[in-house]
Amino acid sequence: MRWQTLLAVLIGLLVVVIQALTINQVNATSGVNNAFLHLTGFDFSGSGTTIYYLILPLMCGLAASSTFQEDKRNHRLSQLLSRRTQKQYLFSTTASSFIVGGLVGILPLLIEAGYFFINFHVTNAPTGRDHQIISPSGWGYNFFIHNTLLFWLCTILIAFVFSGLFSLMGLVSSYFEIHSGVETIIPFVISFITLLAANLTGEIEASLYYVLTPTYSNSYSYTQWILLGYLLVILLAVFGLTWRQSKQDVFN
């Protein structure tokens, strides 16, 4: 495993530990025994929820955005291209970057869930006002109250997909003449720009950070369409830049 990937996972694990240490302990002591009252992204009383989805693009960029740059810098490209075509190389690099980024993005969340699922009941989350962690106006509220576990799995899938896309955003940026290592922070920069723009305009739901965090995302009734829009835009950008690179000499 690359040290950058290991570091990204460790950062994610540190954040979920922070979540476990900072959540409102009343949730666990007031007679409501439910794992979903604690999870990062669900319990907004913990600092982990605020931090995790903010630095997720940085974690994923660090984990899997530098593959192309490293192959060039370590002179592995000529060896790799002697066994496959340039298009095959770019496809395999893109696929591996997506998968690694996706796994790095969800692994800390899965480990955290394993801990809470063992120590608390995994039943539908309570709907009382004192424990309401998803807004009734949210796009996933009915889904959440009727099958909380399945809703959580859906949020994990969304996190996996966008974590993979964050890695790809960094990867395709490395096709341009940028300083080595800069590609790892490109996904975070782009995500932060959407957050800054959202705060300046008041259109909070336009931020990648807000729409990816389950609790904040469900403060709006149409966030699923914003998620879909971001998904399509990023996919088109990645596909277009990868196709462009496949027409050029990768050694340039």
N, C-alpha and C positions, 0 to 999 in steps of 0.2 A: 504494500500500500504506500502511495506517495505521502511524504510527510505533510504536504499541504492538505491532503484529504483527511488525514488523521487529525490535524490541527482543527480543521473545520468541524469534524464530529465532536471533538473535545469542547470546542466553543459552544456548540449546541447543547451538549450535556451539561455544561456549566450553567447555561441559561435556564434549563428545566429544573436544575437543583435550586437555583435562585427562586424560581416559581414556587417550588415546594416549601421553601423557607419563608416566603413572604405572603402567601395566601392568607386570607382571613380565616383564622382557625375556628371561628364561631361556626363556620359551615360544618365542621367535623364534630363539634361538641354540642350542638343544639338539637340533637336527635335525628338529624337527616343524614343517613349513611348512604352517600352516593358518590361514585368515582368522578362523575362528570362535573361536580362542583369544584374540582381542583385543577383540571387539566389546563395546560398552557393553550391559550387561544379561546378557552371557555370561561375560566375564572379570571375576570379582569381585575380582581383585588390583588392579584399577585404581580410582581414586577416582571416576571418572565413573559407574560402575555404581551406587555408593552415592548419588551426588548426583542423577543424571538423573531417576530415577523418583520421587524425593522432591519435586523442584521441578516436575515435569511439570504438576501441577494449576495451579500458579502461572503457568507459561508459557502454558497454554491459556486460563486466565482472563484474563490480560493481553491475549492476542491477540484474543479474540472475544466477550468477555462484556459489553462496554459499548455494543454497537450500539443497543439500545433507549434507554438513557440518553442517548446522544449525539444520537439523532434528536429526543428531547424537548428537550434542552438547546439544540440548534441550530435548533429550530423547523422541522425538516424533516417532522415527522409529518403536518401538515396537507397539505403538498404530496403526500406519499406516499399518504395516505388519499383524496386526490381522484381517484386513478387506480386504486385497488384497495380491496377491502373490508378491514375490520379483521382478519378471519380470514386473508385472503390475505397481508396484511402480516406477521402473526405467524408464519404458516407459512414465508414466504420468509426472515424474519429468523432463525427457528429453524434452517432448513436451511443457510443461509449460515454461521451461527455454528458449527454442527456440522462442516461441511466445512473451514472455516478452522482451527478448533481441531485437527481431526484431522491436517491437513497440517502445521501447526506442530509437532505432537507427533512426527511421524515424519520430517520433512525432515532434521533433523540426523543421525538414525540412518541414513538412506539415503545421505547424503553421506559419512558415516563408512564405511559399508559399501563404497561405491564405491572409496574409498582402499585399504581392506584387501583387497578383492577383486582389485584390480589388482596389489597387491604380494605377495599370498600366495595359496596354492592354495585354491580353493573346492571342497573335497572333504568327504566325511563326516568329522566331527570324530573324533579318536582316542579310543579307549575305555580306554586304559591308566590306571591309578590316578594316575600323575603328572600327567595332563592331563584328569582327570575334572571337567568343569565343570557337569554336570547329574547330580543324584543318581539312582542306579539305582531308588530308590523313587518318583521323581517321576512325575507323571501323563503327562509327554511323553517319558520316557526312550527307549522303543523307537522312537518317531517320530523322535526326535533322532538316534539312532545310525544309523538306516537311511536317513534322508533329511534331513540337517542343513540344507540350503538351504531345503527346503520348511518345516521346522520354524521356521527364522528368519523366513520370509515369514508364517507363522502368527502369530508374536509381533509382527511389524510390523502385521498386521491388527488384532490385539487392542489394540495401542498406539494405532492410528488411531481405533478405535471409542471407547475410553475417553478419549482426548484430546478427541474431539468431545463426549463426554458431560460432561467437565469444563467445557468452554466453556458448555454448556447449563445446567449447574448455576449458573454465575455469571449467565447471562442471565435465567433465571427468577427468581433472587433479586432482580434489579433491578425486578421488577414490584411489589415492596413498597416502602414508604417507608423507604429506607435512604440514607445519605449517598452522594453520587455518588463512584464509584471503589471503594467497598467491595465491589461485586460481583466485582471482579477477584481478590480474595483469598478469596472464599467457597469455591471448589473446594479450595484448599490447606488452609483451615481444616477442612473436612469430612474430607479425606484424613488430615490430621494427627491429628484426633480418633480416627479408626479405628486409626491407628498407636499412639497413646497408650493407647487402650483395650486393644489387643492386647498391648502390653507389660505393662500392669498386670495383666491376667488370665492371661497366659501363653499365650493362644490366638493365637500369632503369625500364623497363616495367615488370621486374620480382618481383617488390615490391607490396605487397598487398595495401599499401598506394596509390601508383600511379595508379594502375589499378582500384581502387574503386572510385577515384575522377574523375568525368565525363570529366572535361577539360583536365587533364593530361592523362587520359586513352585514349582519342581520339587523342593523339599525335602519336599513333602507329596503324597500320592497322590490327593487329592480336591479339589485347588485349582480344577480346572475348574468344579466345581459352585459354589464360592464366587464365582468370576468371573461365572458365569451368574446367580447370585443378585443380585450387585451390579448387573449389567446390567439385570435386570428391575426392581429397585427404583428405580434412577435413571430409567429410561425411564418408569415409571409416575408418578413424581414430576414429571418434566418435562411429560409429557402432561397430567397433572391440573392443574398450575399454569398451563400455556398455555391449556387449555380454560377455566379459571376467568377468566383475563385476557381471553379473547375475549368473555366475557359482560359485561365491564365497559368503561367508557370509558378508552381508553388514555391520555388526557390527564390522568387523575387521578393 
